[in-house]
Amino acid sequence: MAERSDVQRVLGELEHYLRRTGQWSDERPSRAALESVVPFCCDQLTLAQWLQFICIGRLHEVLETGDPLPERCEIRPYAEMVAAQGEAVTAELLHLLQALDQTVTEAR
């Protein structure tokens, strides 16, 4: 059974991957882009932007406040859909997202 500390570890690995591959940005997307109501903000953000500016940040906040984790985490299927639409998604990123999905779901 995964624990909240395992979620923190996987988030760190995901952030490290995004930084190492040059997908981490110091430039924040516009407020309008971040407030999109479309799932994963896919109408406004790339997968890497969504991971950095929404997913990682929200999960860190949940961990810090002690709020409950989502019942199910299913980010990898979204990444696979994005890849099918032509966005570059590596096997390493898919593996990390699978680990995040599993760890968040189990740590619940």
Backbone as a printed PyTorch tensor [residue, N CA C, xyz], in Angstrom:
tensor([[[  0.8370,  -1.1750,   0.0000],
         [  0.0000,   0.0000,   0.0000],
         [  0.8870,   1.2470,   0.0000]],

        [[  0.6040,   2.1520,  -0.8930],
         [  1.3810,   3.3850,  -0.9870],
         [  0.9720,   4.3580,   0.1150]],

        [[  1.8950,   5.2420,   0.4440],
         [  1.6460,   6.2570,   1.4480],
         [  1.8010,   7.6420,   0.8220]],

        [[  1.3880,   8.6440,   1.5570],
         [  1.4790,  10.0120,   1.0570],
         [  2.9240,  10.3850,   0.7190]],

        [[  3.8790,   9.8610,   1.4730],
         [  5.2850,  10.1420,   1.1850],
         [  5.6950,   9.5560,  -0.1680]],

        [[  5.0600,   8.4550,  -0.5630],
         [  5.3300,   7.8710,  -1.8800],
         [  4.8190,   8.7940,  -2.9920]],

        [[  3.6750,   9.4200,  -2.7530],
         [  3.1420,  10.3780,  -3.7240],
         [  4.1280,  11.5350,  -3.8690]],

        [[  4.6360,  12.0370,  -2.7540],
         [  5.6100,  13.1310,  -2.7700],
         [  6.8440,  12.7310,  -3.5750]],

        [[  7.3050,  11.5100,  -3.3830],
         [  8.4910,  11.0240,  -4.1100],
         [  8.2360,  10.9920,  -5.6120]],

        [[  7.0860,  10.4700,  -6.0300],
         [  6.7740,  10.3780,  -7.4640],
         [  6.6110,  11.7720,  -8.0590]],

        [[  6.0120,  12.6940,  -7.3140],
         [  5.9080,  14.0700,  -7.8000],
         [  7.2890,  14.6680,  -8.0200]],

        [[  8.2240,  14.3840,  -7.1190],
         [  9.5960,  14.8580,  -7.2810],
         [ 10.2470,  14.2680,  -8.5260]],

        [[ 10.0130,  12.9960,  -8.7740],
         [ 10.5670,  12.3530,  -9.9750],
         [  9.9730,  12.9630, -11.2350]],

        [[  8.6800,  13.2700, -11.2060],
         [  8.0240,  13.8800, -12.3600],
         [  8.5770,  15.2840, -12.6140]],

        [[  8.7300,  16.0600, -11.5550],
         [  9.2970,  17.4000, -11.7110],
         [ 10.7250,  17.3070, -12.2550]],

        [[ 11.5070,  16.4070, -11.7140],
         [ 12.8870,  16.2290, -12.1960],
         [ 12.8930,  15.8770, -13.6860]],

        [[ 11.9950,  15.0020, -14.1050],
         [ 11.9060,  14.6270, -15.5170],
         [ 11.5980,  15.8550, -16.3770]],

        [[ 10.6090,  16.6400, -15.9680],
         [ 10.2360,  17.8210, -16.7500],
         [ 11.3920,  18.8150, -16.8320]],

        [[ 12.1220,  18.9810, -15.7530],
         [ 13.2820,  19.8890, -15.7650],
         [ 14.3960,  19.3390, -16.6590]],

        [[ 14.6900,  18.0670, -16.4880],
         [ 15.7820,  17.4270, -17.2390],
         [ 15.5280,  17.4460, -18.7430]],

        [[ 14.2670,  17.3550, -19.1400],
         [ 13.9310,  17.3090, -20.5650],
         [ 13.6050,  18.6840, -21.1360]],

        [[ 13.7990,  19.7330, -20.3270],
         [ 13.5780,  21.0900, -20.8150],
         [ 12.1190,  21.4790, -20.9490]],

        [[ 11.2310,  20.7450, -20.2920],
         [  9.8050,  21.0450, -20.3890],
         [  9.2990,  21.8730, -19.2090]],

        [[ 10.1550,  22.1090, -18.2170],
         [  9.7910,  22.9390, -17.0690],
         [  9.9830,  24.3880, -17.4750]],

        [[  9.0260,  25.2240, -17.1460],
         [  9.0860,  26.6110, -17.5810],
         [  9.0440,  27.5730, -16.4050]],

        [[  9.8050,  28.6580, -16.5220],
         [  9.7430,  29.7260, -15.5290],
         [  8.6230,  30.7030, -15.8730]],

        [[  8.0970,  30.5860, -17.0800],
         [  7.0380,  31.4870, -17.5270],
         [  5.6740,  30.8380, -17.3070]],

        [[  4.9120,  31.4520, -16.4480],
         [  3.5860,  30.9450, -16.0980],
         [  2.6000,  31.2620, -17.2240]],

        [[  1.7310,  30.2950, -17.5710],
         [  0.6920,  30.5860, -18.5670],
         [ -0.2420,  31.6890, -18.0660]],

        [[ -0.9970,  32.2510, -18.9710],
         [ -1.9180,  33.3280, -18.6010],
         [ -2.9570,  32.8240, -17.6030]],

        [[ -3.5250,  33.7500, -16.8780],
         [ -4.5760,  33.4150, -15.9100],
         [ -5.7580,  32.7270, -16.6020]],

        [[ -6.1230,  33.2220, -17.7730],
         [ -7.2360,  32.6310, -18.5180],
         [ -6.9430,  31.1770, -18.8790]],

        [[ -5.7060,  30.8990, -19.2820],
         [ -5.3390,  29.5230, -19.6340],
         [ -5.4470,  28.6130, -18.4230]],

        [[ -5.0260,  29.1030, -17.2720],
         [ -5.0490,  28.2900, -16.0580],
         [ -6.4600,  28.1070, -15.5010]],

        [[ -7.3750,  28.9680, -15.8920],
         [ -8.7510,  28.8840, -15.4070],
         [ -9.6800,  28.1580, -16.3650]],

        [[ -9.1280,  27.5580, -17.4010],
         [ -9.9500,  26.8100, -18.3540],
         [-10.7800,  25.7670, -17.6120]],

        [[-12.0220,  25.5920, -18.0520],
         [-12.8920,  24.5980, -17.4260],
         [-12.8910,  23.2760, -18.1960]],

        [[-12.1700,  23.2310, -19.2920],
         [-12.0510,  22.0060, -20.0780],
         [-11.1270,  21.0500, -19.3250]],

        [[-11.4700,  19.7590, -19.2420],
         [-10.5960,  18.8190, -18.5280],
         [ -9.1380,  18.9290, -18.9830]],

        [[ -8.2480,  18.9200, -18.0100],
         [ -6.8090,  19.0180, -18.2290],
         [ -6.4080,  20.3290, -18.9100]],

        [[ -7.3280,  21.2870, -18.9840],
         [ -7.0840,  22.5760, -19.6600],
         [ -6.5140,  22.3520, -21.0560]],

        [[ -6.9320,  21.2340, -21.6780],
         [ -6.3220,  20.8230, -22.9440],
         [ -6.5660,  21.8140, -24.0780]],

        [[ -7.5170,  22.7310, -23.8980],
         [ -7.7380,  23.7530, -24.9130],
         [ -6.7350,  24.8970, -24.8010]],

        [[ -6.0030,  24.9490, -23.6710],
         [ -5.1000,  26.0690, -23.4180],
         [ -3.6560,  25.6690, -23.1130]],

        [[ -3.4500,  24.4880, -22.5420],
         [ -2.1260,  24.0970, -22.0570],
         [ -1.6280,  22.8140, -22.7070]],

        [[ -0.3170,  22.7100, -22.8430],
         [  0.2710,  21.4380, -23.2450],
         [  0.2250,  20.5050, -22.0370]],

        [[  0.4860,  19.2520, -22.2640],
         [  0.5270,  18.2860, -21.1650],
         [  1.5550,  18.7130, -20.1150]],

        [[  2.7470,  19.0910, -20.5560],
         [  3.8030,  19.4970, -19.6110],
         [  3.3790,  20.7180, -18.8050]],

        [[  2.7260,  21.6860, -19.4390],
         [  2.2530,  22.8650, -18.7070],
         [  1.1980,  22.4750, -17.6820]],

        [[  0.2770,  21.6210, -18.0640],
         [ -0.7610,  21.1930, -17.1340],
         [ -0.1380,  20.4600, -15.9450]],

        [[  0.8170,  19.5800, -16.2350],
         [  1.4800,  18.8550, -15.1530],
         [  2.1650,  19.8270, -14.2020]],

        [[  2.9160,  20.7820, -14.7430],
         [  3.6770,  21.7040, -13.9030],
         [  2.7830,  22.6810, -13.1500]],

        [[  1.8950,  23.3350, -13.8490],
         [  1.1880,  24.4600, -13.2500],
         [ -0.1300,  24.0970, -12.5760]],

        [[ -0.6280,  22.9000, -12.8180],
         [ -1.8840,  22.5150, -12.1690],
         [ -1.7150,  21.2340, -11.3640]],

        [[ -1.3730,  20.1420, -12.0060],
         [ -1.3380,  18.8380, -11.3400],
         [ -0.3450,  18.7860, -10.1790]],

        [[  0.9080,  19.0620, -10.4450],
         [  1.9340,  18.9560,  -9.4050],
         [  1.6260,  19.9140,  -8.2600]],

        [[  1.2730,  21.1400,  -8.5980],
         [  0.9630,  22.1310,  -7.5720],
         [ -0.2190,  21.7340,  -6.7020]],

        [[ -1.2810,  21.2400,  -7.3260],
         [ -2.4590,  20.8450,  -6.5540],
         [ -2.1750,  19.6470,  -5.6620]],

        [[ -1.4480,  18.6880,  -6.1830],
         [ -1.1410,  17.5100,  -5.3620],
         [ -0.2210,  17.8820,  -4.1950]],

        [[  0.7360,  18.7770,  -4.4310],
         [  1.5750,  19.2490,  -3.3140],
         [  0.7070,  19.9250,  -2.2560]],

        [[ -0.2360,  20.7330,  -2.6990],
         [ -1.1300,  21.4310,  -1.7670],
         [ -1.9510,  20.4360,  -0.9460]],

        [[ -2.4830,  19.4210,  -1.5970],
         [ -3.2610,  18.3870,  -0.8990],
         [ -2.3880,  17.6880,   0.1430]],

        [[ -1.1680,  17.3720,  -0.2320],
         [ -0.2620,  16.7010,   0.7010],
         [  0.0860,  17.5990,   1.8890]],

        [[  0.3260,  18.8710,   1.6220],
         [  0.7100,  19.8040,   2.6870],
         [ -0.4370,  20.0730,   3.6570]],

        [[ -1.6520,  20.1550,   3.1410],
         [ -2.7990,  20.4840,   3.9980],
         [ -3.4020,  19.2580,   4.6750]],

        [[ -3.0190,  18.0800,   4.2010],
         [ -3.5890,  16.8530,   4.7640],
         [ -4.9640,  16.5190,   4.2120]],

        [[ -5.3900,  17.2530,   3.1850],
         [ -6.6780,  16.9550,   2.5510],
         [ -6.6210,  15.5760,   1.8990]],

        [[ -7.7790,  14.9550,   1.6760],
         [ -7.7840,  13.6390,   1.0470],
         [ -7.2980,  13.6970,  -0.4030]],

        [[ -6.5830,  12.6830,  -0.7880],
         [ -6.1600,  12.5380,  -2.1770],
         [ -7.3660,  12.1260,  -3.0210]],

        [[ -7.3040,  12.3550,  -4.3250],
         [ -8.4040,  11.9090,  -5.1930],
         [ -8.6170,  10.4020,  -5.0610]],

        [[ -9.8590,   9.9730,  -5.2160],
         [-10.1530,   8.5340,  -5.1330],
         [ -9.4560,   7.7670,  -6.2370]],

        [[ -9.4320,   8.3490,  -7.4120],
         [ -8.7710,   7.7250,  -8.5620],
         [ -7.9470,   8.7800,  -9.2760]],

        [[ -6.8150,   8.3820,  -9.7310],
         [ -5.9430,   9.2700, -10.4950],
         [ -5.6950,   8.5830, -11.8370]],

        [[ -6.0500,   9.2590, -12.9020],
         [ -5.9170,   8.6550, -14.2360],
         [ -5.3570,   9.6690, -15.2270]],

        [[ -4.1040,  10.0060, -15.0320],
         [ -3.4420,  10.9730, -15.9030],
         [ -2.8310,  10.2870, -17.1240]],

        [[ -2.3270,   9.0640, -16.9480],
         [ -1.6900,   8.3880, -18.0720],
         [ -2.6150,   8.2420, -19.2790]],

        [[ -3.8890,   7.8590, -19.1100],
         [ -4.7520,   7.7670, -20.2930],
         [ -4.8610,   9.1010, -21.0460]],

        [[ -4.8740,  10.1970, -20.3070],
         [ -4.9010,  11.5020, -20.9700],
         [ -3.6080,  11.7060, -21.7670]],

        [[ -2.4700,  11.3630, -21.1800],
         [ -1.1900,  11.5140, -21.8780],
         [ -1.1470,  10.6540, -23.1370]],

        [[ -1.7130,   9.4700, -23.0650],
         [ -1.7570,   8.5980, -24.2470],
         [ -2.6290,   9.2150, -25.3370]],

        [[ -3.7300,   9.8490, -24.9480],
         [ -4.6010,  10.5110, -25.9100],
         [ -3.8670,  11.6790, -26.5690]],

        [[ -3.1510,  12.4540, -25.7700],
         [ -2.3840,  13.5860, -26.2830],
         [ -1.3220,  13.0930, -27.2620]],

        [[ -0.6780,  11.9910, -26.9150],
         [  0.3470,  11.4270, -27.7950],
         [ -0.2690,  10.9900, -29.1290]],

        [[ -1.4510,  10.4080, -29.0680],
         [ -2.1300,   9.9690, -30.2930],
         [ -2.4940,  11.1550, -31.1760]],

        [[ -2.6220,  12.3290, -30.5750],
         [ -2.9550,  13.5410, -31.3290],
         [ -1.7110,  14.2800, -31.8170]],

        [[ -0.5280,  13.7160, -31.5370],
         [  0.6980,  14.2660, -32.0920],
         [  1.6230,  14.9660, -31.1270]],

        [[  1.2290,  15.1470, -29.8810],
         [  2.1440,  15.7810, -28.9170],
         [  3.1930,  14.7530, -28.5130]],

        [[  4.4380,  15.1940, -28.4230],
         [  5.5300,  14.2900, -28.0620],
         [  5.3920,  13.8620, -26.6020]],

        [[  5.2370,  12.5670, -26.3980],
         [  5.1290,  11.9900, -25.0600],
         [  6.0300,  10.7610, -25.0390]],

        [[  7.0160,  10.7830, -24.1530],
         [  7.9790,   9.6820, -24.1180],
         [  7.4760,   8.5130, -23.2780]],

        [[  8.0760,   7.3670, -23.5070],
         [  7.7560,   6.1910, -22.6980],
         [  8.1080,   6.4460, -21.2310]],

        [[  9.1780,   7.1950, -20.9920],
         [  9.5660,   7.5080, -19.6180],
         [  8.4900,   8.3370, -18.9200]],

        [[  7.9350,   9.3160, -19.6230],
         [  6.8730,  10.1310, -19.0340],
         [  5.6350,   9.2800, -18.7660]],

        [[  5.2850,   8.4150, -19.7080],
         [  4.1290,   7.5340, -19.4940],
         [  4.3460,   6.6460, -18.2730]],

        [[  5.5640,   6.1610, -18.1050],
         [  5.8830,   5.3310, -16.9440],
         [  5.7250,   6.1280, -15.6440]],

        [[  6.2140,   7.3550, -15.6260],
         [  6.0820,   8.2010, -14.4400],
         [  4.6190,   8.5070, -14.1290]],

        [[  3.8410,   8.7530, -15.1680],
         [  2.4280,   9.0540, -14.9560],
         [  1.6680,   7.8210, -14.4660]],

        [[  2.0450,   6.6570, -14.9470],
         [  1.4440,   5.4140, -14.4440],
         [  1.7740,   5.2380, -12.9650]],

        [[  3.0190,   5.5230, -12.6110],
         [  3.4240,   5.4230, -11.2050],
         [  2.6510,   6.4270, -10.3510]],

        [[  2.4490,   7.6340, -10.8710],
         [  1.6870,   8.6410, -10.1290],
         [  0.2400,   8.2010,  -9.9670]],

        [[ -0.3690,   7.7460, -11.0460],
         [ -1.7570,   7.2660, -10.9790],
         [ -1.9060,   6.1810,  -9.9150]],

        [[ -1.0430,   5.2100,  -9.9710],
         [ -1.1220,   4.0750,  -9.0470],
         [ -0.8620,   4.5100,  -7.6060]],

        [[  0.1550,   5.3410,  -7.4140],
         [  0.5320,   5.7520,  -6.0710],
         [ -0.5510,   6.6170,  -5.4250]],

        [[ -1.0910,   7.5680,  -6.1720],
         [ -2.1600,   8.4160,  -5.6200],
         [ -3.3700,   7.5740,  -5.2720]],

        [[ -3.7650,   6.6780,  -6.1610],
         [ -4.9370,   5.8550,  -5.9350],
         [ -4.7430,   4.9440,  -4.7170]],

        [[ -3.5540,   4.3530,  -4.5870],
         [ -3.2860,   3.4540,  -3.4600],
         [ -3.1230,   4.1900,  -2.1390]],

        [[ -2.6130,   5.4230,  -2.1820],
         [ -2.3790,   6.1790,  -0.9520],
         [ -3.6590,   6.7590,  -0.3810]],

        [[ -4.6840,   6.7160,  -1.1270],
         [ -5.9750,   7.2570,  -0.7030],
         [ -6.3780,   6.5450,   0.5390]]])
